[in-house]
């Protein structure tokens, strides 16, 4: 492999992403505006794939460890479940 060859760099990048994505799950978390103090923690602990806001709060599609997602769910007050 060579860092000069863009194809090789892309292969290494893909392998690194795959390695660090092992064990991660996708989920949806709804965070009401009253729980926005957890927003920074959500971004620090999960990869935010999408965010949609409305008058009640924000819906996040995220990827993270099951433990981080369930901890955030409990702190937001949503119970269990991943998508």
MITOR-608106 format. One record per residue: y, z, x of N, C-alpha, C in turn; residue number from 1. Coordinates in pm, 1 decimal, padded with zeros to 6 digits. Layout:
BEGIN
nc2 nc3 nc1 cac2 cac3 cac1 cc2 cc3 cc1 seq
Y Z X Y Z X Y Z X NUM
...
# end
This chain:
BEGIN
nc2 nc3 nc1 cac2 cac3 cac1 cc2 cc3 cc1 seq
-00117.5 00000.0 00083.5 00000.0 00000.0 00000.0 00124.0 00000.0 00088.1 1
00228.3 -00059.6 00032.1 00353.5 -00067.2 00104.5 00469.4 -00038.5 00010.8 2
00565.1 00040.3 00056.9 00684.5 00067.9 -00022.4 00774.3 -00055.1 -00029.8 3
00745.6 -00154.6 00051.1 00823.4 -00278.2 00049.2 00780.7 -00365.6 -00069.1 4
00655.6 -00354.4 -00108.4 00601.0 -00435.8 -00216.4 00628.7 -00367.3 -00350.9 5
00710.7 -00428.4 -00438.1 00742.5 -00366.3 -00567.2 00618.3 -00339.9 -00653.1 6
00516.6 -00424.3 -00642.1 00393.7 -00403.6 -00718.5 00323.7 -00274.3 -00674.7 7
00319.6 -00249.3 -00544.3 00258.7 -00126.2 -00493.5 00337.1 -00002.4 -00538.6 8
00468.5 -00011.6 -00535.2 00552.0 00100.4 -00578.6 00526.3 00129.5 -00727.2 9
00514.7 00026.2 -00808.0 00487.0 00043.4 -00951.0 00350.9 00109.2 -00972.1 10
00250.8 00071.2 -00893.2 00117.4 00132.2 -00904.8 00121.3 00280.5 -00869.9 11
00193.6 00315.9 -00764.0 00204.7 00456.6 -00724.4 00278.8 00535.4 -00833.5 12
00384.1 00478.5 -00885.6 00460.8 00544.8 -00991.4 00372.2 00570.2 -01113.1 13
00295.2 00471.6 -01152.4 00205.3 00485.1 -01267.6 00100.6 00593.6 -01242.3 14
00045.1 00597.9 -01122.0 -00055.9 00698.8 -01087.9 00003.9 00839.8 -01089.7 15
00124.8 00854.6 -01040.0 00190.3 00985.5 -01039.0 00218.2 01031.8 -01181.8 16
00270.3 00942.5 -01265.0 00297.1 00978.3 -01405.6 00168.1 01017.2 -01477.9 17
00060.4 00942.9 -01455.1 -00067.2 00973.7 -01519.6 -00117.7 01110.8 -01475.7 18
-00104.9 01142.0 -01347.3 -00150.7 01270.7 -01295.4 -00076.5 01385.8 -01363.6 19
00054.5 01375.6 -01372.2 00133.0 01485.3 -01427.6 00131.3 01488.6 -01580.6 20
00082.1 01384.9 -01644.8 00073.3 01381.6 -01790.5 -00059.0 01435.1 -01842.9 21
-00153.0 01462.3 -01754.0 -00282.5 01515.4 -01798.8 -00262.4 01644.3 -01876.5 22
-00332.5 01656.8 -01987.0 -00328.0 01779.5 -02065.1 -00205.6 01794.7 -02153.8 23
-00116.2 01697.9 -02153.5 00001.7 01706.3 -02238.4 -00028.9 01648.2 -02376.0 24
00037.1 01702.3 -02476.3 00019.2 01654.5 -02613.5 00155.3 01616.5 -02669.9 25
00152.1 01531.0 -02771.5 00274.8 01495.1 -02842.2 00284.8 01581.4 -02966.9 26
00406.8 01615.1 -03004.7 00429.0 01697.1 -03123.7 00567.5 01669.4 -03179.2 27
00587.4 01712.2 -03301.7 00718.8 01708.8 -03363.5 00762.6 01852.8 -03387.9 28
00885.6 01881.3 -03350.6 00942.9 02013.5 -03373.4 01074.0 01996.8 -03448.4 29
01088.9 02068.7 -03558.4 01216.3 02069.1 -03628.8 01289.8 02195.5 -03590.7 30
01409.8 02179.5 -03540.3 01489.8 02292.9 -03497.3 01613.8 02301.5 -03586.5 31
01618.6 02401.3 -03675.4 01738.0 02415.6 -03758.8 01858.5 02450.4 -03671.4 32
01976.0 02423.3 -03723.9 02096.9 02450.1 -03645.0 02105.5 02596.9 -03606.5 33
02047.8 02685.2 -03684.5 02051.0 02828.8 -03652.6 01966.2 02863.3 -03530.4 34
01878.2 02772.2 -03486.6 01791.9 02797.5 -03370.4 01831.9 02712.6 -03250.2 35
01951.1 02656.9 -03250.9 01991.5 02566.2 -03143.0 02004.5 02634.8 -03006.6 36
02001.9 02766.5 -03003.2 02003.4 02835.7 -02874.1 01877.0 02803.7 -02793.5 37
01772.0 02751.8 -02860.5 01646.6 02715.4 -02792.7 01646.6 02570.0 -02743.3 38
01751.0 02496.3 -02772.3 01758.0 02354.3 -02736.7 01741.8 02332.3 -02586.0 39
01812.2 02406.1 -02504.9 01802.8 02391.8 -02360.1 01662.1 02419.8 -02309.7 40
01600.1 02520.1 -02367.2 01463.2 02553.7 -02328.9 01366.2 02442.3 -02368.7 41
01387.1 02384.0 -02486.4 01304.0 02271.9 -02530.7 01311.3 02157.3 -02429.6 42
01432.4 02121.7 -02388.3 01449.6 02012.9 -02291.7 01392.9 02049.9 -02154.7 43
01396.0 02178.0 -02118.2 01343.6 02220.7 -01988.3 01191.1 02222.6 -01986.1 44
01128.6 02255.1 -02099.0 00983.4 02272.6 -02102.1 00906.8 02150.7 -02150.1 45
00972.9 02057.1 -02219.5 00905.9 01939.9 -02276.0 00982.0 01812.9 -02239.9 46
00911.0 01703.3 -02248.8 00976.0 01573.0 -02238.7 01015.1 01533.3 -02380.3 47
01143.5 01517.6 -02404.4 01191.0 01479.5 -02537.3 01183.5 01327.9 -02548.5 48
01102.0 01280.1 -02641.5 01080.9 01137.2 -02660.3 01179.7 01079.0 -02761.1 49
01220.2 01161.2 -02858.1 01311.4 01114.9 -02962.3 01377.6 01235.2 -03026.7 50
01500.3 01217.0 -03071.6 01572.6 01322.5 -03142.0 01646.6 01259.8 -03259.3 51
01632.0 01321.0 -03376.8 01702.9 01276.6 -03496.6 01764.7 01398.4 -03562.0 52
01893.8 01391.2 -03588.1 01964.1 01504.4 -03647.5 02006.4 01472.8 -03789.9 53
02012.6 01578.4 -03872.0 02067.2 01566.6 -04006.6 02145.6 01694.4 -04035.4 54
02179.1 01715.9 -04159.4 02263.0 01831.4 -04193.9 02190.7 01965.0 -04177.1 55
02056.7 01963.3 -04173.7 01979.7 02087.8 -04162.8 01943.4 02125.5 -04019.6 56
01941.6 02028.4 -03928.6 01902.7 02055.2 -03790.9 01860.8 01927.1 -03722.1 57
01774.6 01938.9 -03622.2 01729.9 01823.6 -03544.3 01577.9 01820.3 -03537.1 58
01523.1 01700.8 -03553.6 01379.0 01678.4 -03540.2 01355.2 01615.9 -03403.3 59
01267.7 01677.1 -03326.8 01236.0 01629.6 -03192.7 01092.2 01582.7 -03187.2 60
01068.8 01463.9 -03131.1 00934.8 01421.1 -03090.9 00927.2 01452.2 -02943.2 61
00828.1 01531.8 -02904.4 00818.8 01579.3 -02766.3 00678.7 01560.7 -02710.6 62
00669.7 01568.6 -02578.1 00541.0 01574.7 -02509.2 00549.5 01695.1 -02416.7 63
00446.3 01779.1 -02423.5 00443.9 01898.6 -02340.3 00306.7 01962.2 -02341.8 64
00295.2 02074.2 -02275.1 00168.0 02145.4 -02276.9 00149.4 02208.9 -02414.5 65
00025.7 02220.4 -02459.1 00003.5 02286.0 -02588.8 00062.9 02426.4 -02593.3 66
00055.9 02497.3 -02483.0 00108.4 02634.2 -02478.0 00260.3 02635.9 -02496.5 67
00330.9 02546.9 -02426.7 00476.6 02542.7 -02440.5 00517.2 02503.9 -02581.9 68
00449.9 02405.6 -02639.1 00484.3 02360.6 -02773.7 00459.2 02471.3 -02875.7 69
00345.7 02538.4 -02865.8 00315.6 02644.9 -02961.7 00409.7 02764.1 -02944.5 70
00449.0 02794.0 -02821.2 00544.7 02902.3 -02798.8 00679.9 02867.6 -02862.0 71
00725.3 02745.1 -02841.0 00851.0 02703.0 -02902.2 00841.0 02702.6 -03054.3 72
00729.9 02653.9 -03107.7 00707.9 02654.7 -03253.6 00719.8 02796.7 -03309.2 73
00654.9 02890.7 -03242.9 00657.1 03029.4 -03289.5 00799.2 03085.6 -03284.3 74
00871.7 03054.9 -03180.7 01007.6 03106.7 -03165.9 01104.0 03042.3 -03264.4 75
01076.3 02915.5 -03299.9 01158.2 02848.1 -03400.6 01117.8 02896.8 -03539.1 76
00990.9 02939.5 -03552.8 00939.7 02988.2 -03680.8 00869.6 02882.8 -03762.4 77
00796.0 02790.9 -03695.3 00732.1 02680.1 -03764.9 00582.8 02691.8 -03779.4 78
00517.3 02785.7 -03719.7 00371.2 02789.4 -03727.9 00308.5 02688.7 -03633.3 79
00182.8 02648.5 -03660.3 00109.1 02564.9 -03566.5 00099.2 02421.4 -03612.7 80
00055.3 02334.7 -03515.5 00027.9 02194.5 -03545.8 00094.7 02102.4 -03446.8 81
00021.1 01999.6 -03402.0 00075.6 01897.1 -03314.2 00045.2 01761.5 -03372.7 82
00125.3 01664.3 -03336.7 00103.9 01528.0 -03388.4 00026.3 01446.0 -03289.4 83
# end
